[in-house]
Amino acid sequence: MDRRFLTVLGVSLVFALVISSVFYQMTARAGSPKKAAEPTDVRDVVVAAKPLGVGTTVKPADIKLVKIPSVAFPKGAFTKPEEVIDRPLISNILMDEPILEGRLAARGSGLGLAPVIPVGMRAVTVRVNDVSGIAGFVLPGMRVDILVTGQPPAGNGTVTVTPLQNMLVLSAGTSMQPDSKGAAIQAATVTLLATPEQAETLTLANNEGRIQLVLRNGSDQTIEKPPGHEVAELYGGHAHKPEAPAPRPRPRPVETVAAVAPPPPPPPDQIVVIRGTQKSVEVVGVGGK
Protein backbone atom coordinates (compact mmCIF):
# COMPACT_ATOMS: atom_id res chain seq x y z
CA MET A 1 0.00 0.00 0.00
CA ASP A 2 1.25 3.44 -0.87
CA ARG A 3 2.90 5.13 2.17
CA ARG A 4 1.67 8.56 1.06
CA PHE A 5 -1.92 7.37 1.17
CA LEU A 6 -1.48 5.98 4.67
CA THR A 7 -0.01 9.27 5.87
CA VAL A 8 -2.90 11.30 4.48
CA LEU A 9 -5.40 8.89 6.00
CA GLY A 10 -3.78 9.08 9.44
CA VAL A 11 -3.68 12.89 9.40
CA SER A 12 -7.32 13.00 8.36
CA LEU A 13 -8.36 10.72 11.22
CA VAL A 14 -6.48 12.80 13.77
CA PHE A 15 -7.99 15.99 12.41
CA ALA A 16 -11.46 14.44 12.53
CA LEU A 17 -10.98 13.38 16.15
CA VAL A 18 -9.86 16.85 17.14
CA ILE A 19 -12.84 18.49 15.41
CA SER A 20 -15.24 16.01 17.02
CA SER A 21 -13.79 16.62 20.47
CA VAL A 22 -14.07 20.38 20.16
CA PHE A 23 -17.64 20.17 18.84
CA TYR A 24 -18.64 17.81 21.70
CA GLN A 25 -17.24 20.13 24.34
CA MET A 26 -19.03 23.15 22.86
CA THR A 27 -22.33 21.24 22.75
CA ALA A 28 -22.02 19.97 26.31
CA ARG A 29 -21.07 23.40 27.57
CA ALA A 30 -24.09 25.02 25.86
CA GLY A 31 -26.54 22.41 27.21
CA SER A 32 -25.47 22.44 30.85
CA PRO A 33 -27.02 25.23 33.11
CA LYS A 34 -24.66 27.85 34.34
CA LYS A 35 -24.01 27.80 38.04
CA ALA A 36 -25.27 30.91 39.80
CA ALA A 37 -22.59 32.97 41.26
CA GLU A 38 -22.68 32.74 45.01
CA PRO A 39 -23.21 36.14 46.65
CA THR A 40 -20.30 37.35 48.62
CA ASP A 41 -22.18 40.00 50.73
CA VAL A 42 -24.51 38.06 53.09
CA ARG A 43 -25.95 38.66 56.54
CA ASP A 44 -27.39 36.50 59.32
CA VAL A 45 -31.11 36.83 60.02
CA VAL A 46 -33.19 35.32 62.84
CA VAL A 47 -36.09 33.17 61.57
CA ALA A 48 -38.65 30.91 63.24
CA ALA A 49 -37.56 27.29 63.53
CA LYS A 50 -41.23 26.22 63.77
CA PRO A 51 -44.68 27.84 63.60
CA LEU A 52 -45.18 30.20 66.55
CA GLY A 53 -48.58 31.36 67.80
CA VAL A 54 -49.67 34.67 69.20
CA GLY A 55 -48.88 35.10 72.89
CA THR A 56 -45.92 32.71 72.74
CA THR A 57 -42.72 33.78 74.46
CA VAL A 58 -39.75 33.17 72.17
CA LYS A 59 -37.28 30.56 73.44
CA PRO A 60 -33.87 29.55 72.01
CA ALA A 61 -35.37 26.36 70.51
CA ASP A 62 -37.97 28.43 68.62
CA ILE A 63 -35.50 30.30 66.39
CA LYS A 64 -32.48 29.76 64.17
CA LEU A 65 -30.00 31.78 62.09
CA VAL A 66 -29.88 31.68 58.29
CA LYS A 67 -27.75 33.62 55.81
CA ILE A 68 -29.38 35.80 53.16
CA PRO A 69 -28.02 38.43 50.74
CA SER A 70 -27.67 41.84 52.33
CA VAL A 71 -29.90 43.39 49.66
CA ALA A 72 -32.74 41.02 50.71
CA PHE A 73 -32.43 41.71 54.45
CA PRO A 74 -35.99 42.53 55.74
CA LYS A 75 -36.60 45.84 57.45
CA GLY A 76 -37.02 45.35 61.19
CA ALA A 77 -35.37 41.90 61.24
CA PHE A 78 -32.79 40.76 63.78
CA THR A 79 -29.26 39.38 63.38
CA LYS A 80 -28.73 38.10 66.93
CA PRO A 81 -30.88 35.52 68.77
CA GLU A 82 -30.57 37.32 72.12
CA GLU A 83 -32.48 40.26 70.64
CA VAL A 84 -35.70 38.21 70.39
CA ILE A 85 -35.41 35.62 73.17
CA ASP A 86 -37.93 36.02 76.03
CA ARG A 87 -40.09 38.47 74.07
CA PRO A 88 -43.82 37.63 73.54
CA LEU A 89 -45.33 37.45 70.06
CA ILE A 90 -48.30 39.65 69.17
CA SER A 91 -49.05 37.83 65.88
CA ASN A 92 -48.54 34.41 64.35
CA ILE A 93 -45.22 33.59 62.64
CA LEU A 94 -44.74 30.77 60.13
CA MET A 95 -41.80 28.39 59.95
CA ASP A 96 -38.67 29.94 58.35
CA GLU A 97 -40.31 33.38 58.43
CA PRO A 98 -38.03 36.20 59.62
CA ILE A 99 -38.96 37.56 63.04
CA LEU A 100 -39.62 41.29 62.80
CA GLU A 101 -39.77 44.00 65.43
CA GLY A 102 -43.46 44.65 64.71
CA ARG A 103 -44.32 41.05 65.62
CA LEU A 104 -42.84 41.24 69.13
CA ALA A 105 -43.93 42.88 72.36
CA ALA A 106 -41.51 44.43 74.81
CA ARG A 107 -39.62 42.05 77.05
CA GLY A 108 -41.42 41.72 80.40
CA SER A 109 -44.77 43.00 79.07
CA GLY A 110 -46.54 39.89 80.33
CA LEU A 111 -47.68 36.51 79.12
CA GLY A 112 -50.66 35.21 77.23
CA LEU A 113 -53.15 37.88 76.19
CA ALA A 114 -51.51 40.88 77.88
CA PRO A 115 -48.85 41.58 75.19
CA VAL A 116 -51.52 41.64 72.49
CA ILE A 117 -53.39 44.58 74.09
CA PRO A 118 -52.19 47.90 72.58
CA VAL A 119 -51.28 50.74 74.90
CA GLY A 120 -54.40 52.70 75.90
CA MET A 121 -56.79 49.82 75.12
CA ARG A 122 -58.49 47.22 77.33
CA ALA A 123 -59.55 43.57 77.03
CA VAL A 124 -63.12 42.93 78.24
CA THR A 125 -64.66 39.48 78.60
CA VAL A 126 -68.41 38.95 78.22
CA ARG A 127 -70.63 35.91 78.73
CA VAL A 128 -72.16 34.31 75.64
CA ASN A 129 -74.06 31.16 74.74
CA ASP A 130 -74.57 29.18 71.54
CA VAL A 131 -76.99 31.79 70.20
CA SER A 132 -75.47 35.05 71.40
CA GLY A 133 -72.00 33.76 70.45
CA ILE A 134 -73.23 33.13 66.86
CA ALA A 135 -73.25 29.37 67.39
CA GLY A 136 -69.51 29.27 68.02
CA PHE A 137 -68.49 30.95 64.76
CA VAL A 138 -66.83 33.88 66.51
CA LEU A 139 -63.09 33.27 66.22
CA PRO A 140 -60.12 35.37 67.35
CA GLY A 141 -59.37 38.13 64.87
CA MET A 142 -62.99 38.59 63.72
CA ARG A 143 -65.02 41.80 64.04
CA VAL A 144 -68.43 41.98 65.71
CA ASP A 145 -71.16 44.45 66.68
CA ILE A 146 -72.82 44.37 70.11
CA LEU A 147 -76.63 44.33 70.41
CA VAL A 148 -78.24 44.84 73.82
CA THR A 149 -81.86 43.96 74.65
CA GLY A 150 -83.45 45.24 77.84
CA GLN A 151 -85.97 47.58 79.41
CA PRO A 152 -84.92 51.24 79.75
CA PRO A 153 -85.76 52.83 83.11
CA ALA A 154 -88.05 55.42 81.51
CA GLY A 155 -89.57 53.05 78.94
CA ASN A 156 -92.68 50.89 78.97
CA GLY A 157 -91.32 47.90 77.03
CA THR A 158 -88.32 45.95 75.78
CA VAL A 159 -85.90 47.71 73.43
CA THR A 160 -82.95 46.46 71.32
CA VAL A 161 -80.12 48.90 70.53
CA THR A 162 -76.59 48.72 69.07
CA PRO A 163 -74.29 50.61 71.44
CA LEU A 164 -70.96 49.24 70.12
CA GLN A 165 -69.73 48.37 66.64
CA ASN A 166 -66.64 46.97 64.90
CA MET A 167 -65.19 45.33 68.04
CA LEU A 168 -62.11 43.10 67.59
CA VAL A 169 -62.34 39.59 69.09
CA LEU A 170 -59.12 38.82 70.96
CA SER A 171 -60.02 35.34 72.17
CA ALA A 172 -62.88 32.87 72.38
CA GLY A 173 -62.79 31.18 75.75
CA THR A 174 -59.11 30.63 76.49
CA SER A 175 -58.04 30.30 72.84
CA MET A 176 -56.35 33.28 71.18
CA GLN A 177 -56.23 31.72 67.70
CA PRO A 178 -58.30 29.29 65.60
CA ASP A 179 -57.26 25.68 65.44
CA SER A 180 -55.31 24.26 62.51
CA LYS A 181 -58.52 23.36 60.67
CA GLY A 182 -60.23 26.71 61.30
CA ALA A 183 -63.11 25.00 63.10
CA ALA A 184 -65.52 26.93 65.31
CA ILE A 185 -64.64 27.32 68.97
CA GLN A 186 -67.41 26.50 71.45
CA ALA A 187 -66.75 28.95 74.27
CA ALA A 188 -68.82 30.40 77.11
CA THR A 189 -66.95 33.72 77.02
CA VAL A 190 -65.56 36.06 74.38
CA THR A 191 -62.85 38.67 75.02
CA LEU A 192 -63.07 41.90 73.03
CA LEU A 193 -60.62 44.76 72.52
CA ALA A 194 -62.14 48.05 73.70
CA THR A 195 -61.33 51.57 74.74
CA PRO A 196 -61.85 52.40 78.44
CA GLU A 197 -65.21 54.05 77.62
CA GLN A 198 -66.33 51.08 75.52
CA ALA A 199 -65.29 48.76 78.36
CA GLU A 200 -67.68 50.56 80.73
CA THR A 201 -70.54 50.36 78.21
CA LEU A 202 -69.90 46.69 77.52
CA THR A 203 -69.76 45.79 81.22
CA LEU A 204 -73.00 47.65 81.95
CA ALA A 205 -74.74 45.99 79.01
CA ASN A 206 -73.53 42.56 80.10
CA ASN A 207 -74.95 43.07 83.60
CA GLU A 208 -78.23 44.91 82.86
CA GLY A 209 -79.36 43.41 79.55
CA ARG A 210 -78.98 40.49 77.16
CA ILE A 211 -76.02 40.68 74.79
CA GLN A 212 -76.04 39.42 71.19
CA LEU A 213 -72.89 39.37 69.05
CA VAL A 214 -73.39 40.20 65.37
CA LEU A 215 -70.64 39.03 63.00
CA ARG A 216 -69.46 41.51 60.34
CA ASN A 217 -66.98 41.56 57.46
CA GLY A 218 -63.48 42.34 58.71
CA SER A 219 -62.92 44.83 55.86
CA ASP A 220 -66.14 46.74 56.64
CA GLN A 221 -65.16 49.72 58.78
CA THR A 222 -68.48 51.58 58.42
CA ILE A 223 -70.14 52.73 61.65
CA GLU A 224 -73.92 52.80 61.26
CA LYS A 225 -76.44 54.64 63.43
CA PRO A 226 -79.43 52.31 63.88
CA PRO A 227 -82.28 53.93 65.84
CA GLY A 228 -83.11 50.87 67.95
CA HIS A 229 -86.44 49.06 67.95
CA GLU A 230 -89.21 48.39 70.44
CA VAL A 231 -91.52 45.41 70.79
CA ALA A 232 -94.47 47.31 69.28
CA GLU A 233 -92.46 47.90 66.08
CA LEU A 234 -91.71 44.19 65.84
CA TYR A 235 -95.45 43.53 65.42
CA GLY A 236 -95.99 46.36 62.99
CA GLY A 237 -97.40 48.77 65.57
CA HIS A 238 -100.36 46.48 66.33
CA ALA A 239 -99.51 45.81 69.91
CA HIS A 240 -102.50 45.19 72.19
CA LYS A 241 -103.53 48.32 74.00
CA PRO A 242 -105.43 47.93 77.28
CA GLU A 243 -108.99 49.24 77.23
CA ALA A 244 -109.45 52.52 78.98
CA PRO A 245 -111.79 52.26 82.02
CA ALA A 246 -115.26 53.75 81.68
CA PRO A 247 -115.50 57.28 83.01
CA ARG A 248 -117.04 57.51 86.44
CA PRO A 249 -120.20 59.65 86.69
CA ARG A 250 -119.63 62.99 88.19
CA PRO A 251 -121.55 63.65 91.41
CA ARG A 252 -124.27 66.26 91.12
CA PRO A 253 -123.35 69.47 92.82
CA VAL A 254 -125.16 70.03 96.11
CA GLU A 255 -127.25 73.14 95.94
CA THR A 256 -126.73 75.27 98.97
CA VAL A 257 -129.96 76.92 100.12
CA ALA A 258 -129.52 79.90 102.36
CA ALA A 259 -131.50 79.60 105.56
CA VAL A 260 -134.40 82.11 105.57
CA ALA A 261 -135.34 83.50 108.95
CA PRO A 262 -139.07 83.09 109.75
CA PRO A 263 -141.11 86.32 109.72
CA PRO A 264 -141.67 87.94 113.10
CA PRO A 265 -145.04 87.18 114.66
CA PRO A 266 -147.65 89.95 114.33
CA PRO A 267 -147.86 92.28 117.27
CA PRO A 268 -150.69 91.37 119.73
CA ASP A 269 -153.76 93.50 119.99
CA GLN A 270 -153.81 95.81 123.01
CA ILE A 271 -156.76 97.40 124.81
CA VAL A 272 -156.37 100.35 127.11
CA VAL A 273 -158.79 100.20 130.08
CA ILE A 274 -159.35 103.31 132.26
CA ARG A 275 -161.03 102.78 135.57
CA GLY A 276 -161.40 106.08 137.35
CA THR A 277 -158.01 107.35 137.83
CA GLN A 278 -156.31 104.01 136.96
CA LYS A 279 -155.14 103.15 133.46
CA SER A 280 -154.20 99.63 132.38
CA VAL A 281 -153.35 97.87 129.10
CA GLU A 282 -154.73 94.44 128.34
CA VAL A 283 -153.41 92.17 125.54
CA VAL A 284 -155.98 90.43 123.35
CA GLY A 285 -155.00 87.57 120.92
CA VAL A 286 -152.04 85.13 121.07
CA GLY A 287 -151.26 84.42 124.66
CA GLY A 288 -154.11 86.78 125.75
CA LYS A 289 -157.27 85.89 127.62
Long-range contacts (C-beta under 8 A, 24 or more apart in sequence): 39-69, 41-69, 41-70, 41-71, 42-67, 42-68, 42-69, 42-70, 43-67, 43-68, 43-69, 43-70, 43-73, 43-79, 44-79, 44-80, 45-73, 45-74, 45-77, 45-78, 45-79, 45-98, 46-77, 46-78, 46-79, 46-80, 46-81, 46-83, 46-84, 46-98, 46-99, 47-96, 47-97, 47-98, 47-99, 48-93, 48-94, 48-95, 48-96, 48-97, 48-99, 49-95, 50-95, 51-92, 51-93, 51-94, 51-95, 52-89, 52-92, 52-93, 53-89, 53-92, 53-176, 53-177, 54-89, 54-90, 54-91, 54-92, 54-116, 54-140, 54-176, 54-177, 55-88, 55-89, 55-111, 55-112, 55-113, 55-115, 55-116, 55-176, 56-88, 56-89, 57-86, 57-87, 57-88, 57-89, 57-111, 58-84, 58-85, 58-86, 58-87, 58-88, 58-89, 58-99, 58-104, 59-85, 59-86, 60-85, 63-99, 66-96, 74-98, 74-100, 75-100, 76-100, 76-101, 76-102, 77-101, 88-114, 88-115, 89-115, 90-115, 90-116, 92-177, 112-176, 113-170, 113-171, 113-176, 113-191, 116-170, 116-176, 117-170, 117-193, 118-193, 120-195, 121-193, 121-194, 121-195, 122-193, 122-194, 122-195, 122-196, 122-198, 122-199, 123-170, 123-191, 123-192, 123-193, 123-194, 124-191, 124-192, 124-194, 124-198, 124-199, 124-202, 124-203, 125-189, 125-190, 125-191, 125-192, 126-189, 126-190, 126-192, 126-202, 126-206, 126-211, 127-188, 127-189, 127-206, 127-211, 128-187, 128-188, 128-189, 128-190, 128-211, 128-213, 129-188, 130-186, 131-212, 132-210, 132-211, 132-212, 132-213, 133-172, 133-187, 133-190, 133-213, 134-213, 134-214, 134-215, 135-184, 136-172, 136-184, 136-185, 136-186, 136-187, 137-184, 137-215, 138-169, 138-172, 138-185, 138-190, 138-213, 138-215, 139-169, 139-172, 139-178, 139-182, 139-184, 139-185, 140-169, 140-170, 140-171, 140-172, 140-175, 140-176, 140-177, 140-178, 141-168, 141-169, 141-177, 141-178, 141-218, 142-168, 142-169, 142-215, 142-218, 143-167, 143-168, 143-169, 143-215, 143-216, 143-217, 143-218, 143-220, 144-169, 144-192, 144-213, 144-214, 144-215, 144-216, 145-213, 145-214, 145-216, 146-202, 146-205, 146-211, 146-212, 146-213, 146-214, 147-211, 147-212, 147-213, 147-214, 148-205, 148-209, 148-210, 148-211, 148-212, 149-209, 149-210, 149-212, 150-205, 150-208, 150-209, 150-210, 155-230, 157-230, 157-231, 157-232, 158-230, 158-231, 159-228, 159-229, 159-230, 159-231, 160-228, 160-229, 161-226, 161-228, 162-214, 162-224, 162-226, 162-228, 163-201, 163-205, 164-194, 164-198, 164-201, 164-202, 164-205, 165-216, 165-223, 165-224, 166-216, 166-220, 166-221, 166-223, 167-192, 167-193, 167-194, 167-198, 168-192, 168-193, 169-193
